[in-house]
Amino acid sequence: MKPGPLSDFPRIFGHEATGVVESVGDHVEEVKEGELVLPVFAPDCGECRDCRSTKSNICSKFSVSSGQFGMPRDGTSRFRDMKGEVLHHFLSVSSFTEYTVVDVAHMVKLSHGIPVDKASLLSCGISTGIGASWKLAGVEEGSTVAIFGLGAVGLAVAEGARLRGASKIIGVDLNPEKFELGIKFGLTDFVNPSTCGEKSVSQVIKEMTEGGADYCFECVGLASLMTEAFRSSREGWGKTVILGVEMHGSPLSLNPYELLRGKSVAGALIGGLKPKSDIPLLAEKYIDKELNLEQFITHEVSFKDINKAFELLLGGKSLRCVIWMDK
């Protein structure tokens, strides 16, 4: 039974992690005890029509919401507190705990060649940005890219575009310090909306790219910013990729005429990647020293100091803070 709005708590949060398999349940053959694994909120059953298709990474057997409160197959929880009361799951992962229980559809097996702290980055945000550049947008050599929002996801988009050989990678953010940070991931230009004067951001980007960026990425989660990203894309083939989850539930408003002029909009969870087949490839690219993951880790804390990690996040001082269970 799915909990109601008043019974969503207590729950174990956290959805980016990596760990070692401690034990497996009946009929689980894909992973074994002692293997390095990555829990991922996006299911990949490998059996349904959608998982077998190359057209999307949606799983029709399990939805993302099916693991919101409990296990995706039956909705029950595997967690109890000291009094025996139910603790709810979160996005099928619940990583803020020393031991968690994850359905095999949400589990990705990795090589032990990648350090666990770097591997954990691939559980959501970094994979989302790189996947969006490579798979969803298909950024190619010499193309122009504009990224709205330079958090970890936005900078991962830049890293993906850099590796694809984009000639101009424009970052858009209100924090001027993000440009210096973004250079490490391939940013070539920076636009601060507060210093554009009477010009809109889209006007500035069109001037910088001779008519609009080939690919625009919205990585914040604001409908107004999604619209501005769309306006910043080039007529004829400009593609806008939506990665941010709209935080206010506002609808997206676009000019249909611009769609008729060849612009397009796309969106996908985790950048369009199929977790079980695509994320191991990213891990291999890191092992082969092609993919920059180190620069995303700005802080590290022990599990007992998890509140410090949240303070760093809310203060905009970290990209990714690694929380160690055993330090």
ROFIGU-643170 format. One record per residue (C-alpha): y, z negated, x; residue number from 1; residue in three letters. Coordinates in nm, 4 decimals. Layout:
residues N
R        v        w        u   k   r
R        Y        Z        X NUM ALA
...
This chain:
residues 327
R        v        w        u   k   r
R   0.0000   0.0000   0.0000   1 MET
R   0.3395   0.0952   0.1346   2 LYS
R   0.5788  -0.2040   0.1603   3 PRO
R   0.8874  -0.2105  -0.0551   4 GLY
R   1.2439  -0.2310   0.0786   5 PRO
R   1.2354  -0.6132   0.0813   6 LEU
R   0.9086  -0.6371   0.2738   7 SER
R   0.9806  -0.4069   0.5673   8 ASP
R   1.0081  -0.7052   0.8007   9 PHE
R   0.8935  -0.8569   1.0231  10 PRO
R   0.7902  -0.5521   1.2233  11 ARG
R   0.7280  -0.4592   1.5856  12 ILE
R   0.9815  -0.1988   1.6979  13 PHE
R   0.9782   0.0405   1.9924  14 GLY
R   0.8641   0.4036   1.9999  15 HIS
R   0.8865   0.5123   2.3662  16 GLU
R   0.6182   0.3780   2.5987  17 ALA
R   0.3204   0.4443   2.8172  18 THR
R   0.0144   0.2350   2.8821  19 GLY
R  -0.3543   0.2167   2.9638  20 VAL
R  -0.6287   0.2310   2.7007  21 VAL
R  -0.7793  -0.1184   2.6633  22 GLU
R  -1.0432  -0.0240   2.4078  23 SER
R  -1.1186   0.2445   2.1484  24 VAL
R  -1.2386   0.2295   1.7901  25 GLY
R  -1.5345   0.3961   1.6270  26 ASP
R  -1.5501   0.7781   1.6347  27 HIS
R  -1.2675   0.8049   1.8910  28 VAL
R  -1.3753   1.0493   2.1617  29 GLU
R  -1.0483   1.1954   2.2858  30 GLU
R  -0.9469   0.8999   2.5054  31 VAL
R  -1.1468   0.6420   2.6981  32 LYS
R  -1.0924   0.2935   2.8304  33 GLU
R  -0.8756   0.2901   3.1433  34 GLY
R  -0.7024   0.6237   3.0835  35 GLU
R  -0.3249   0.6607   3.1034  36 LEU
R  -0.1817   0.7498   2.7629  37 VAL
R   0.1483   0.8119   2.5934  38 LEU
R   0.1983   0.7037   2.2312  39 PRO
R   0.4169   0.9498   2.0395  40 VAL
R   0.5726   0.9054   1.6942  41 PHE
R   0.5034   1.2696   1.6027  42 ALA
R   0.1399   1.3216   1.4943  43 PRO
R  -0.0752   1.5989   1.6370  44 ASP
R  -0.4146   1.5929   1.4663  45 CYS
R  -0.5225   1.9302   1.6068  46 GLY
R  -0.7143   2.0080   1.2887  47 GLU
R  -0.4711   2.0995   1.0097  48 CYS
R  -0.3266   2.4460   0.9527  49 ARG
R   0.0080   2.3456   1.1015  50 ASP
R  -0.1323   2.1857   1.4156  51 CYS
R  -0.3456   2.4958   1.4759  52 ARG
R  -0.0436   2.7230   1.4342  53 SER
R   0.1956   2.8110   1.7157  54 THR
R   0.4854   2.8368   1.4694  55 LYS
R   0.5756   2.4667   1.4510  56 SER
R   0.4833   2.1177   1.5630  57 ASN
R   0.4619   1.9710   1.2132  58 ILE
R   0.1332   1.8029   1.1221  59 CYS
R   0.0384   1.8378   0.7548  60 SER
R  -0.2480   1.5878   0.7774  61 LYS
R  -0.0242   1.3023   0.8859  62 PHE
R   0.3521   1.2853   0.8386  63 SER
R   0.5931   1.0925   1.0577  64 VAL
R   0.6647   0.8598   0.7654  65 SER
R   0.2956   0.7830   0.7107  66 SER
R   0.3029   0.5566   1.0154  67 GLY
R   0.6346   0.3945   0.9331  68 GLN
R   0.4869   0.0610   0.8278  69 PHE
R   0.1171   0.0717   0.9158  70 GLY
R  -0.1648   0.2895   1.0417  71 MET
R  -0.1232   0.6527   0.9274  72 PRO
R  -0.4685   0.6896   0.7724  73 ARG
R  -0.4642   0.3934   0.5345  74 ASP
R  -0.1210   0.2294   0.5610  75 GLY
R  -0.2620  -0.1058   0.6700  76 THR
R  -0.1270  -0.3121   0.9584  77 SER
R  -0.3214  -0.4130   1.2688  78 ARG
R  -0.0732  -0.6875   1.3555  79 PHE
R  -0.0572  -1.0538   1.2495  80 ARG
R   0.1674  -1.3396   1.3555  81 ASP
R   0.0516  -1.6885   1.4555  82 MET
R   0.0261  -1.7874   1.0888  83 LYS
R  -0.1836  -1.4843   0.9987  84 GLY
R   0.1026  -1.3114   0.8184  85 GLU
R   0.1375  -0.9333   0.8388  86 VAL
R   0.3632  -0.7753   1.1005  87 LEU
R   0.4513  -0.4159   1.0139  88 HIS
R   0.4204  -0.1168   1.2465  89 HIS
R   0.7057   0.1147   1.3487  90 PHE
R   0.6699   0.4929   1.3719  91 LEU
R   0.2999   0.4607   1.4555  92 SER
R   0.3831   0.3243   1.8016  93 VAL
R   0.5261  -0.0331   1.7999  94 SER
R   0.5727  -0.0534   2.1762  95 SER
R   0.7681  -0.3801   2.2046  96 PHE
R   0.4479  -0.5757   2.2567  97 THR
R   0.1941  -0.6182   2.5354  98 GLU
R  -0.0828  -0.4759   2.3180  99 TYR
R  -0.0459  -0.2219   2.0394 100 THR
R  -0.2815  -0.0211   1.8182 101 VAL
R  -0.2172   0.3529   1.7883 102 VAL
R  -0.4009   0.6205   1.5922 103 ASP
R  -0.5517   0.8848   1.8194 104 VAL
R  -0.3451   1.1518   1.6399 105 ALA
R  -0.0398   0.9893   1.7990 106 HIS
R  -0.1884   0.9593   2.1474 107 MET
R  -0.1336   1.1921   2.4437 108 VAL
R  -0.3552   1.1646   2.7512 109 LYS
R  -0.1804   1.1998   3.0883 110 LEU
R  -0.2786   1.2311   3.4509 111 SER
R  -0.2623   0.9113   3.6582 112 HIS
R  -0.0526   1.1139   3.9030 113 GLY
R   0.2704   1.0353   3.7176 114 ILE
R   0.4224   0.6848   3.7534 115 PRO
R   0.4170   0.4891   3.4281 116 VAL
R   0.7945   0.4378   3.4164 117 ASP
R   0.8583   0.8122   3.4450 118 LYS
R   0.5811   0.8899   3.1972 119 ALA
R   0.7353   0.6653   2.9322 120 SER
R   1.0460   0.8858   2.9294 121 LEU
R   0.8391   1.1691   2.7875 122 LEU
R   0.7437   0.9736   2.4754 123 SER
R   1.0459   1.0966   2.2767 124 CYS
R   1.4018   1.1550   2.3944 125 GLY
R   1.3579   1.3461   2.7181 126 ILE
R   1.0818   1.5623   2.5745 127 SER
R   1.3056   1.6331   2.2754 128 THR
R   1.5892   1.7676   2.4892 129 GLY
R   1.3790   1.9697   2.7301 130 ILE
R   1.1606   2.1026   2.4505 131 GLY
R   1.4667   2.2111   2.2555 132 ALA
R   1.5925   2.4114   2.5542 133 SER
R   1.2609   2.5706   2.6375 134 TRP
R   1.0694   2.6063   2.3171 135 LYS
R   1.3059   2.5827   2.0217 136 LEU
R   1.6028   2.7714   2.1639 137 ALA
R   1.4324   2.9671   2.4382 138 GLY
R   1.7237   2.9446   2.6807 139 VAL
R   1.7007   3.2274   2.9318 140 GLU
R   1.8474   3.2977   3.2739 141 GLU
R   2.2193   3.3742   3.2675 142 GLY
R   2.2805   3.2376   2.9170 143 SER
R   2.5598   3.0008   2.8122 144 THR
R   2.4886   2.6609   2.6594 145 VAL
R   2.7055   2.4009   2.4846 146 ALA
R   2.5725   2.0488   2.4304 147 ILE
R   2.7398   1.8145   2.1823 148 PHE
R   2.6662   1.4544   2.2815 149 GLY
R   2.5632   1.3560   2.6344 150 LEU
R   2.3209   1.0734   2.5778 151 GLY
R   1.9688   1.0955   2.7148 152 ALA
R   1.8700   1.3709   2.4691 153 VAL
R   2.1778   1.5822   2.5423 154 GLY
R   2.1354   1.5471   2.9184 155 LEU
R   1.7687   1.6396   2.8800 156 ALA
R   1.8846   1.9589   2.7076 157 VAL
R   2.1023   2.0227   3.0138 158 ALA
R   1.8061   1.9622   3.2463 159 GLU
R   1.5996   2.2091   3.0489 160 GLY
R   1.8770   2.4679   3.0522 161 ALA
R   1.9271   2.4173   3.4273 162 ARG
R   1.5601   2.4840   3.4943 163 LEU
R   1.5804   2.7972   3.2795 164 ARG
R   1.8695   2.9314   3.4876 165 GLY
R   2.1568   2.9074   3.2375 166 ALA
R   2.4807   3.0263   3.3988 167 SER
R   2.7149   2.7906   3.2135 168 LYS
R   2.6189   2.4524   3.0679 169 ILE
R   2.9052   2.2862   2.8809 170 ILE
R   2.8903   1.9192   2.7878 171 GLY
R   3.0960   1.7863   2.4962 172 VAL
R   3.1564   1.4107   2.4820 173 ASP
R   3.4347   1.1581   2.4274 174 LEU
R   3.3358   0.9646   2.7397 175 ASN
R   3.4818   1.1375   3.0511 176 PRO
R   3.2357   0.9532   3.2766 177 GLU
R   2.9537   1.1572   3.1268 178 LYS
R   3.0608   1.4687   3.3179 179 PHE
R   2.9938   1.3195   3.6616 180 GLU
R   2.6597   1.1935   3.5351 181 LEU
R   2.5820   1.5260   3.3707 182 GLY
R   2.6338   1.7231   3.6913 183 ILE
R   2.3051   1.5731   3.8142 184 LYS
R   2.1327   1.7477   3.5238 185 PHE
R   2.3056   2.0831   3.5593 186 GLY
R   2.6337   2.0533   3.3670 187 LEU
R   2.8870   2.3052   3.4922 188 THR
R   3.1746   2.2302   3.2537 189 ASP
R   3.2986   1.9480   3.0327 190 PHE
R   3.5027   1.9276   2.7126 191 VAL
R   3.6524   1.6033   2.5852 192 ASN
R   3.7517   1.6541   2.2185 193 PRO
R   4.0323   1.3989   2.2541 194 SER
R   4.2096   1.6127   2.5136 195 THR
R   4.1879   1.9497   2.3397 196 CYS
R   4.5324   1.9149   2.1845 197 GLY
R   4.5807   2.1348   1.8789 198 GLU
R   4.2737   2.3409   1.9566 199 LYS
R   3.9355   2.2649   1.8049 200 SER
R   3.6353   2.2178   2.0306 201 VAL
R   3.4904   2.5438   1.9006 202 SER
R   3.8071   2.7300   1.9987 203 GLN
R   3.7903   2.5871   2.3497 204 VAL
R   3.4228   2.6778   2.3901 205 ILE
R   3.4794   3.0308   2.2619 206 LYS
R   3.7503   3.0762   2.5248 207 GLU
R   3.5220   2.9393   2.7968 208 MET
R   3.2325   3.1667   2.6997 209 THR
R   3.4145   3.4853   2.5968 210 GLU
R   3.3307   3.4562   2.2292 211 GLY
R   3.0942   3.1617   2.1876 212 GLY
R   2.7956   2.9981   2.3525 213 ALA
R   2.4569   3.1652   2.3270 214 ASP
R   2.3008   2.8288   2.2435 215 TYR
R   2.4606   2.5161   2.0979 216 CYS
R   2.2844   2.1803   2.0648 217 PHE
R   2.3945   1.8910   1.8447 218 GLU
R   2.2537   1.5657   1.9861 219 CYS
R   2.4540   1.2966   1.8030 220 VAL
R   2.3685   1.3057   1.4350 221 GLY
R   2.6954   1.3884   1.2581 222 LEU
R   2.7177   1.6700   1.0028 223 ALA
R   3.0748   1.7462   1.1057 224 SER
R   2.9645   1.7869   1.4670 225 LEU
R   2.6762   2.0098   1.3626 226 MET
R   2.9267   2.2331   1.1862 227 THR
R   3.1503   2.2436   1.4946 228 GLU
R   2.8518   2.3313   1.7129 229 ALA
R   2.7682   2.6170   1.4764 230 PHE
R   3.1264   2.7430   1.4937 231 ARG
R   3.1034   2.7339   1.8732 232 SER
R   2.8080   2.9724   1.8852 233 SER
R   2.8404   3.3427   1.9495 234 ARG
R   2.8394   3.5985   1.6701 235 GLU
R   2.5449   3.8358   1.6842 236 GLY
R   2.2842   3.6031   1.8344 237 TRP
R   2.4294   3.2542   1.8722 238 GLY
R   2.1750   2.9846   1.7920 239 LYS
R   2.2577   2.6256   1.6982 240 THR
R   1.9837   2.3659   1.7437 241 VAL
R   2.0061   2.0395   1.5491 242 ILE
R   1.8488   1.7436   1.7310 243 LEU
R   2.0546   1.4512   1.6010 244 GLY
R   1.9406   1.2692   1.2866 245 VAL
R   2.2418   1.2657   1.0515 246 GLU
R   2.3379   0.8994   1.0479 247 MET
R   2.5233   0.8970   0.7154 248 HIS
R   2.2995   1.1240   0.5097 249 GLY
R   2.5804   1.3779   0.4809 250 SER
R   2.4967   1.7409   0.3934 251 PRO
R   2.5559   2.0205   0.6409 252 LEU
R   2.8260   2.2699   0.5436 253 SER
R   2.8183   2.6178   0.6968 254 LEU
R   3.0054   2.9413   0.6292 255 ASN
R   2.7429   3.1854   0.4917 256 PRO
R   2.9416   3.4796   0.6270 257 TYR
R   2.8827   3.3553   0.9812 258 GLU
R   2.5091   3.3602   0.9110 259 LEU
R   2.5428   3.7214   0.8010 260 LEU
R   2.7116   3.7897   1.1329 261 ARG
R   2.3933   3.6998   1.3182 262 GLY
R   2.4270   3.3278   1.3839 263 LYS
R   2.1302   3.1014   1.3170 264 SER
R   2.0454   2.7323   1.2900 265 VAL
R   1.7191   2.5591   1.3780 266 ALA
R   1.5911   2.2061   1.4074 267 GLY
R   1.2701   2.0270   1.4976 268 ALA
R   1.1356   1.6865   1.5846 269 LEU
R   1.0659   1.6211   1.9528 270 ILE
R   1.2247   1.9536   2.0429 271 GLY
R   0.9526   2.1620   1.8823 272 GLY
R   0.6905   2.0467   2.1337 273 LEU
R   0.3289   1.9967   2.0345 274 LYS
R   0.2704   1.6518   2.1881 275 PRO
R  -0.0903   1.6832   2.3048 276 LYS
R  -0.0545   2.0238   2.4696 277 SER
R   0.3098   2.0408   2.5771 278 ASP
R   0.3940   1.6898   2.7024 279 ILE
R   0.1202   1.6946   2.9717 280 PRO
R   0.2825   2.0150   3.1007 281 LEU
R   0.6130   1.8305   3.1428 282 LEU
R   0.4335   1.5545   3.3292 283 ALA
R   0.2832   1.8156   3.5629 284 GLU
R   0.6260   1.9661   3.6271 285 LYS
R   0.7495   1.6217   3.7305 286 TYR
R   0.4496   1.5754   3.9622 287 ILE
R   0.5270   1.9191   4.1104 288 ASP
R   0.8874   1.8025   4.1722 289 LYS
R   1.0369   2.0581   3.9351 290 GLU
R   1.1568   1.8179   3.6645 291 LEU
R   1.4234   1.5535   3.7257 292 ASN
R   1.3223   1.2294   3.5521 293 LEU
R   1.4451   0.9653   3.7978 294 GLU
R   1.8109   1.0076   3.7070 295 GLN
R   1.7453   0.9173   3.3428 296 PHE
R   1.6435   0.5631   3.4408 297 ILE
R   1.9663   0.3697   3.4859 298 THR
R   1.8364   0.0141   3.4367 299 HIS
R   1.5148  -0.1875   3.4446 300 GLU
R   1.4455  -0.5286   3.2896 301 VAL
R   1.1466  -0.7516   3.2219 302 SER
R   1.0139  -0.7895   2.8681 303 PHE
R   1.1647  -1.1369   2.8365 304 LYS
R   1.5094  -0.9802   2.8935 305 ASP
R   1.4724  -0.7145   2.6241 306 ILE
R   1.7982  -0.8243   2.4586 307 ASN
R   1.9834  -0.7275   2.7752 308 LYS
R   1.8415  -0.3765   2.7341 309 ALA
R   1.9871  -0.3584   2.3836 310 PHE
R   2.3246  -0.4802   2.5096 311 GLU
R   2.3289  -0.2049   2.7715 312 LEU
R   2.2386   0.0510   2.5055 313 LEU
R   2.5021  -0.0626   2.2564 314 LEU
R   2.7623  -0.0767   2.5326 315 GLY
R   2.6937   0.2832   2.6296 316 GLY
R   2.6063   0.1750   2.9837 317 LYS
R   2.2525   0.3076   3.0089 318 SER
R   2.0615   0.6279   2.9490 319 LEU
R   1.7151   0.4778   2.9582 320 ARG
R   1.6365   0.1169   3.0430 321 CYS
R   1.2732   0.0646   3.1408 322 VAL
R   1.1253  -0.2580   3.0005 323 ILE
R   0.8418  -0.3858   3.2170 324 TRP
R   0.5708  -0.5995   3.0566 325 MET
R   0.4384  -0.7363   3.3852 326 ASP
R   0.7532  -0.8020   3.5885 327 LYS
